[in-house]
Amino acid sequence: PSQSQHDTTESLNHHLHHHNHHCHPHFTMTTFPVSLSFKGQSVTLENSVTTTTTAKELYAQAREAYEWDETVELKLLYKGKKLKEEDSSESVFASWKPNSKKAPKIIVMATSSDTVSQIANKKSDPLMRGFSQEGTSSKQQQQQLDSIWGPLGVQDKNYKFVRFEACTWQSFGHRPNESTPHAFEAIRLLEQLAKDPGIVAIMKERELVVNTLGEMDPIDDRIAANMEKEGGRVLGYNTNRGLRIDIKLRTDDLKGFRPYPQLAATLIHELSHNWVGDHNVVFWSNFAQMRAEYFYHHFLNTGLVKGKTTSELAGLSGVITSKDSILPAMIHELALDMRQHGLNPNMIRAPIEDRLRELDQEYASKISKEQRLGGSSASTSTNANNDPASARERALAAAEQRRRQQQEHKESQQ
């Protein structure tokens, strides 16, 4: 039976390790145990892993350990990042100390090809809509499909939320009145979350498929509120490791929806529970890295929809004012979230900074490929054009310039 959790699943007891130095050569061939965790069940690779083991070799060992053949699609995550199965050049544990007390932990995610194709096929079935079609004119249905993100908000064809479900008026104990948003509006909001370019980037990066993104039932929520031990209300559920995610869309008085930035943060929080049930350091490290991607993606998204950046549409323009404001904004947000669990964001500052540095390099090379940024290109030497740092500077300069123009535009309208 499907076990729905109030934002917790069974403990996984993960541990994070940060080692900055590399091993001495005479350690190179020492084997050390590595712990694989699949759906909370651990398997240990005893004598087959060394500091030179590549991702490709690790995937092969994981398949052998679980007796899975090639029809099983496998994903291995180490420190919240996906290892690439075809990577036979880089050593996964190059900076691991073989005499360390604790074994490195690899999280294993697996789906058989059958499951993947079933999920892919559901898209085309018109009966899979998560709400009643009664009483909607084709015009209303068309409006539902028009997302605020315009052409910039498109889910990946493979890694996505497959269907959306809103609560019916029965959940509220009364028919919708002028002060309670209709289920159609709730569906639009769920689709807006699914198509949010920052969320799309996270889903794609981690190759996630969520079968149903639903609205949390307000009556369930009242029951949950009585059960909550941590003081705060439950804002979301993750059922069966991400098969279904429900988000509390409405305010407590049911008169409207919660602020969009809060809903997006809750969705990322629930996606983080796909790997780790407990609110431990591994959970927050994984969440923070996804959050960094979300902010970064919006900050550097150069497209405009009806004159607005995606950052403005996501309600982030006051929060992320420059690239350097991402880290302090995250630390501030995490401090409030982590405090409830007796943790502090400085514990995970290093992985956040690492992820931001990686994003810097990834986006810079991507932007220099995709866009010929106007203005300075004629006067810049070709060397500078090929240098990721200068590509990054140009991208950021363009982003800043765009923001300034918008600011001036707003001021001239006032």
C-alpha angles and dihedrals in degrees: 000000000000110000112211113199131201092239094303135089131181115308117268098186094215122179130204123216128190115192116173099184128073125236124265113254094248089063092054100100097037109119121221133185120264122198119222116198120197117176089337094308113118128214121181124217099212114186106001105081127081134166088268096055110125128215090252091056092045091053090051091050092048091051089050093047092054094033093237122155129211093279089073112086107221134198124185120195124196118185090348095306128109116243113221111239094213094051107114098155107065125065111232096208099035092133096040119118106224090207091058115126098230127059117237111257122228119191113217124207120183138178128174115235088246091062092048094051091046090055091046091051094052090072094073096051108098091200090066091080106123096223140054115273093208118128098007118129118214087250091059090047090052091052089053090058094051103091123199088238092065113195091343092069110070124138117232111260092237108025109052152097105286102199141007130220129190126190117260121232089259087074091064096050091236139059116269110272129188090280098052116074114237123250089251090062089050090053090050090052092050089050090048089055092047092050095042102127090226092053092044089055092051093048092049096045091053097033093234128174118190113189097204133017105193142177113251111246109249092216091053086048093058090051090047091050090060090051097047112115098179097068097242126093120255108258098181148003131219112201123197095352097305101326085122131012124190123194128197099238102171132070117249092261089051090229095120147346126287117255111287097235089056092050092050091050090049091051091052089047091054092046087055088059089066086083108023126034099189124071090239132137093276090053093051093044090053092044092049093051090052090046090051089054090049095052093040094049092053094044094053098037101115097188122107128213112200088337096310130109119233086245090062092044089052090052093246102117093100093043103046108039098155138002090262091056093065097079097047091044090052095046090051092050093044092049090061094044098042096044090074088061096045093252135122128218092229085074089068101030093110097058090046091052090046091052093048090051091050091048089051091057095041095049094042093056091042093050094046088054098044102040138044096207109213128229110042103033095096094054095042118094118240091247091061090048092058095045111098091213093058091042087054092048091051091048092050092044089053091048092049092047091051091051091050091051091050091048091052090046091053093046092050089053094053 
